[in-house]
Amino acid sequence: MIVEELPPRAHEEWDAYVAAHPLGNCYHLSAWARVAARAYGHRAPFLAARDHAGGPIRGALSLFVIASPIGRYVTTAMFGGYGAVLADAPEARRALLDGAVDLTRRVGGSRLVIKAIHEPECPPGFARHDDGS
């Protein structure tokens, strides 16, 4: 399983994967990467999992690099709790999470925040935080 940052030429493929995935929603669509950059100045590295280079997308994880007054962090959703990890298989899910952790380190982020109402369980190595709102 390989994880790559979504190149602009693959936005149509990404959006088709999101539309077909049962947990996919409008907040996973590639347009949010453009919104994040243009409206908020955020970098939005969307990660795609594939069995091999050039293979079909097997998982998708939208990420946003946020610079806040208390430091830089990476999150799966700019707003709300709709940033679930989309994956066809556990190995794609794990590869995307590992890729997100690596990316968080590369950008100097202090933490990775997965905002997801529909996540089945807290991934190993992560701490659950429910703020009640």
C-alpha positions in Angstrom: 0.0 0.0 0.0 1.4 3.4 -0.9 0.1 6.8 0.2 0.5 9.9 -2.0 -0.5 13.5 -1.8 -3.3 14.1 -4.3 -2.0 15.8 -7.4 -4.3 18.3 -9.2 -4.8 15.9 -12.1 -6.4 13.4 -9.8 -9.2 15.5 -8.4 -11.9 14.0 -10.5 -10.8 10.4 -9.5 -10.8 11.5 -5.8 -14.3 13.0 -6.0 -15.6 9.9 -7.7 -14.1 7.8 -4.8 -15.6 10.1 -2.2 -19.1 10.0 -3.9 -19.0 6.2 -3.9 -17.8 5.7 -0.3 -20.6 5.2 2.3 -18.9 7.7 4.7 -18.0 10.3 2.0 -19.5 13.7 2.2 -19.2 17.1 0.7 -16.4 18.0 3.2 -14.2 15.3 1.7 -14.4 16.7 -1.9 -11.4 18.2 -3.5 -13.0 21.6 -3.7 -12.3 22.0 0.0 -8.6 22.0 -0.7 -9.1 25.0 -3.0 -11.4 26.7 -0.4 -8.9 26.1 2.4 -6.1 27.7 0.3 -8.0 30.6 -1.2 -10.2 31.7 1.7 -8.1 30.7 4.7 -4.5 30.4 3.5 -4.3 26.8 4.7 -2.3 24.1 3.0 -4.6 21.1 2.2 -2.6 18.0 1.5 -5.2 15.3 0.6 -3.8 11.8 1.0 -4.8 8.9 -1.3 -4.0 5.2 -0.6 -3.3 2.9 -3.5 -2.2 -0.7 -3.8 0.6 0.5 -6.2 1.6 3.6 -8.1 -1.1 4.4 -10.7 -3.6 2.0 -9.1 -7.1 2.9 -8.1 -7.7 4.9 -4.9 -8.4 2.5 -2.0 -8.6 5.2 0.7 -8.8 9.0 1.0 -8.0 11.4 3.8 -8.5 15.1 3.5 -6.1 17.1 5.7 -5.7 20.8 6.5 -2.5 22.4 8.0 -3.7 25.0 10.4 -1.4 27.7 11.9 -3.1 28.9 15.1 -1.9 31.2 17.9 -0.9 28.1 19.9 1.0 26.5 17.1 0.6 24.5 13.9 -1.5 21.4 13.7 -3.1 19.1 11.1 -6.8 18.3 11.1 -9.1 16.2 9.0 -11.8 18.8 8.9 -11.8 22.6 9.0 -15.4 22.7 10.4 -17.4 20.2 12.3 -16.8 16.5 12.8 -17.1 15.3 9.2 -13.5 14.3 8.4 -13.7 10.5 8.7 -11.0 8.4 7.2 -12.4 6.8 4.0 -10.9 3.4 3.3 -11.9 0.2 1.5 -9.8 -2.0 3.8 -8.0 -1.8 7.2 -4.6 -1.7 5.6 -5.6 1.4 3.5 -6.9 3.0 6.7 -3.7 2.3 8.6 -1.5 3.5 5.7 -3.5 6.8 5.6 -3.2 7.4 9.3 0.5 6.6 9.2 0.9 9.0 6.3 -1.0 11.7 8.2 1.3 11.3 11.2 4.3 11.6 8.9 2.9 14.7 7.3 2.2 16.3 10.6 5.8 15.8 11.6 7.1 17.1 8.3 5.1 20.4 8.5 6.2 20.9 12.1 2.7 20.2 13.5 2.3 19.7 17.3 -0.7 17.3 16.8 -3.0 15.5 14.4 -6.7 16.0 15.0 -9.1 13.5 13.5 -12.6 15.1 13.6 -14.9 12.3 12.8 -18.4 11.6 14.1 -18.6 8.3 12.3 -15.1 6.8 13.1 -15.8 3.2 14.3 -13.0 3.3 17.0 -10.1 5.3 18.1 -7.1 4.3 16.1 -4.2 2.6 18.0 -1.7 5.2 19.1 -4.3 8.0 19.2 -6.2 9.4 22.2 -9.9 10.0 22.1 -11.1 13.5 23.1 -14.9 14.1 23.0 -15.6 17.8 23.8 -19.3 17.3 24.1 -20.2 20.0 21.7 
